[in-house]
């Protein structure tokens, strides 16, 4: 633990492997789902903000953060979704709000479309839960067989650059260090590489049908009129304005906030402006 992330660790076992999560506060449940290559540290300020009025569950996906990092595990979108559902069932959480970022969007909505009646509120941060043929060249390179694994796992060519490129404003060195701390070796960077490999760009991909099912289920969630807030960083090299516009098209009633000068890690760049939005959405609404 440290001053930025002073929370007690909890572990839930799925099969042979442990999933790490933070469980802070009491009240209505808010589940926080990170992306790649981050971990629950991304949500540290949200945990502090909401844990006085809510029970906040911040999950480290298997292979990420302080969760186990098995080397022979099948790191697919479907398995990440099932792990999340197992955790929620194990904690006897039958209804919850969720905040999702990056891969957390596909994972969170993957669980959500299976059990939409459990969802109470949703916050979307620079993510996708639908198909797209848009992929930045630098990420496409990381999907390349052999070369991609060498870059991501051997040379740390994903987590380390993200600490510099994912924000518009320079992050303090200590914060950058915390982001990449769990990913300090070839073995510990396995999930980072597997997430990149799991981006489904064609129908034959193992996760294509899973993502298609999620996409097709979004309409059900929209029809349920679950309160949704979209908070977006406009200087995101990966999830650009195409994705923001698509979310708005699919959820026209969403409360949208666009930060033109924020990057992919929008919470880092614009926290002072985002904090009152979240407070209003979760506490005063």
N, C-alpha and C positions, 0 to 999 in steps of 0.2 A: 504494500500500500504506500501511497505518497499523498502529498497535499492536494494534488489535482484529482486524485482517484482514491479517496480514503475509505472505500466501501468494502465490507466483508464479502468474501467469496463464498459461493455455494456451488454444489456440483450435483448433477442429475445423471444417472447412468442410463444410457441407451445401448442395449446389447452389452458389449465388452468395453464401451468407451464412455468417458465422462464429458458432459457438456457443462461448461462454466456459465454461471449467471449471477447477476446482482439482484437482490430482493430487498428493496428499501421502502419503508413506510407502510401505511395502512389506508384502506379506502378503496374506491374504484380502481380497477387494475389498468395500468398502461404498459404495454409490451413494446420494447424498443429493439428494432432489428437493424443491424449494421450491414455494411456491404464489404466489398473487396477493394483494397487490402486493409481495411480498418478492423476495429473490434469494439467492444462496449465502451472503451475509453472515448470514442467519438461522442457519446451521449452523456458525458460526465456532468455537464452543466444542466442538462435536462433532468437528470436524476436528482440533483440538488434542488432544482426549481420545484419539481412536482412531488417529491417524496414527503413533503409536509402535509399534503392533502390527498395523496393517492398511494396505492401500492405499485411501485415501479419495478418491472422485471426487465432487465437489460441482458440480452442473451449474447453469448459468443458462439457462433456457429461452430460445428465440429471442424477441427483443423485450424481454428482462428483464436486469437487472443489467448486466454488461459485454458481453453478447452484442450482435450487430448488431440494429438495430431497423428493418427494412425497412418502408416505408410501404404497399406494395402486396402484401404477403404475405398468404396465406390462413391466418390464425391459428386453426386448428381443433384439437380434441382429437386427431384422427387424425394430423394433421401433427406435433404435439408428440410423440406416441408414436413416430412413424416417425423423427423427429430423434433421439430418445433411442436407439432401436435402431441407427441409423446410427453414432452415437457409440460405443456399446458394441462394435459390430462393428469399427469403425475402430481401437479400442484393444485389439482381440482379447480382450475380456472374455467368457468363456463361462459363468462362474458368479459370482454376487455376492449379497450381502445388500443390502437397500434400506431406507432410512428416508424416509417420505413425509409431507408436510404440505400441507393445503389442496389446490390443483389437482395437486400432486405425487402425490396418491393416485390420481386417475383416470389420470394419465400413467404412473405407475409400475406400477400394476396392469394398465393397458392393454398395456404391454410384457410384464408377467408372465403374463397369460392366454394370450398368443401363444406364449411359451416358458417354461412353468412349471418345466421341468426345470432352468432356469438359476438359480432362486431358492434361496438357502441359508437366509436368515433375513429377517424383515420386522419393522420397527418402524413403527407407525401413530400419527401425531400429528394430532388434530383435522382430519379430512379425510373424504371420501366417495369411493366408487368404485361407487356404485349410484344409481339414480334416487330422486328425492324431489320432492314438490310444495311443500316448505317452502322459502321464500326470504324473508329479512328485507325489510321495506318499503324500507329505505334502499338495498339492492342492487337491488331491483326498479325503483326510480326510475332507477338508473344504466343499466338495460337499455332505458329509454325512447328511441325514435328521436329524434335531434337533441338533445333535452335531456340525455340520458345522456352523449353524447359531449362536450357543452359542460361538463357537470359534471366528468367524469373527466379529460378532456384539457385543457380550457381553464382550469378553476378548481382543478384538482388535488384534486377532491372525493372521491378514493378513497384514494390513497397517503398523503396528508397526514393525514386523519382516522384512518387505520388506525394510524399511529404513536402516536396517543393512546388509541384505543379498543380496540386488540387485546391490551392487557395490563391486568391488574388492578392491578399496581403501576406507578408512574410510571417510565418509562425515562429515563435520563440524556439530556440534550439532544444530546450528541455521538452517542449510539447512534441516536436518532431521525433525526438528520441523515444518518447512514450508510444507514439504511433507504430514505430517499427520494432520496438523492443521484443514483442512475441515472435518476430520473424527473423531470427538471428542466425539461421543456419539452413543448409540445403534441406534437411529433414523438416524443419519448422516452417518452411515456405511451401510445403506441398499443396495446401488448400488454395493458396494464392494462384498457383499454376493451374490447379484443377478447375477453379472458378472460371479462369480465362478459357480453358479448353471447353467448358460446359456452355459457352455462349452458342445457342443453336442458330446457325446461319443457313441451314438447308433442311429439307424434310427428312432426310435420312439420319439426322443427328439424334442421339439418344434422348435429349431433353426437348426436342422440338414439339412433340405431342403434349408434353406436360405444360409447356408455355402456351401452346394453342388453347388447351383446356382452360388455363387461367384467363387468357384474353377473352375467350367466349363467355366466361363467367362474370366478367366485370359488369356487364349490363344488369345482371341480377342485383349486384351490390348498389348500382346507381339507382335502380328502381325502388330500392328499400329506403332511399333518401337518408342514408347514414351520414351524419355531419362529417364533412371533409374539409380539411385545410391543405392547400398546396403552397409550399414555401420553396422558392427556386432561386438558385444562383445562375445568373445569366452568362458567366464566363466559365462554363464547364466544357472542357474539350471532348468529353464523352457524351454525357446526357445534355445535349444542346437544346435550342429552342424548339426543334421538331418534337421532342418528347414532352416539353412543357405544353405546347399547343395541343398535342394529342390527349394529354390528361384533361385539359380544359374542354376539349371536344367530347370526351367520354363522360365527364362529370361536370356538366354546365352549371350546376348549383354550388360548386365548390367555392370556398373562400380563398381567393388566390392572392399571393404576395410575391412579386418578382423583384429580385435584387440584382440590378444590372451589373454591379461591380463586385459581385461575389462569385467564387469559384465552386467547384464540386463539393468541397467541404463547407457548405454554406453556413453551418453553425459556427465555424471558426471565424469566418469573415464578417458576419453580421449579427453576432449574438445579442448585442445591445438592442437591436431593433426587433429581433425575433423573440426575445424573452417576453415582452408584453403581449405579443400575439399569441404565444402558447399559453400564457397565464389567462388571457381572456377566453381562449378556446376551451381549455380544460377546467379552469377553476370558476370563472364567472359566467360561463355559458350554460 
